[in-house]
Amino acid sequence: MKITQILTFAQRKGEGSPVNEAMLVEGLGIRGDAYADGGDKQVVIMDSKALAPDAPGEPRGFCREKFKANILIEGLSDLKLKPGMVFRMGSAEITLCSVKGCYELCERLTGKLPCPLRAAAAFGRVTSGGLIAPGQGVEAVR
């Protein structure tokens, strides 16, 4: 697995900006990110394929317009994401706290279509700080 893109958010509910590197701060999140305020949702990791276009005529879904990820990782959806998993990126580590759930109002869920985010996105906290960059390898260590 490897990091394909890193996004930081200057303000909550705003658009993410791609960056060439980011400093993960233990117990906080990404330095300078509006969502870096501690807690269990310091960073959001997501498989880069989760943003791929839908088949023509399929509803996009509720979350894909609203959900904001910080770190896009190639190959993440090949794993079964679950709380407690630890990912190492260089010297930094992220521990997953929860996996992205579904909203009952989502047209993909009500239409019984698969959700590309459900198995490919999770919230985590930074358990060891360090510098990360696109192209860097990612390892599931536990």
Secondary structure, DSSP 8 states (H G I E B T S, - for coil): -EEEEEEEESSTTS-EEE-S-EEEETTTEETT-TT-SSTT-SEEEEEGGGGS---TT----SHHHH---SEEEETGGGS---TT-EEEETTEEEEEEEE----TT-HHHHTT---TTTTTEEEEEEEE-EEE-TT-B-EE--
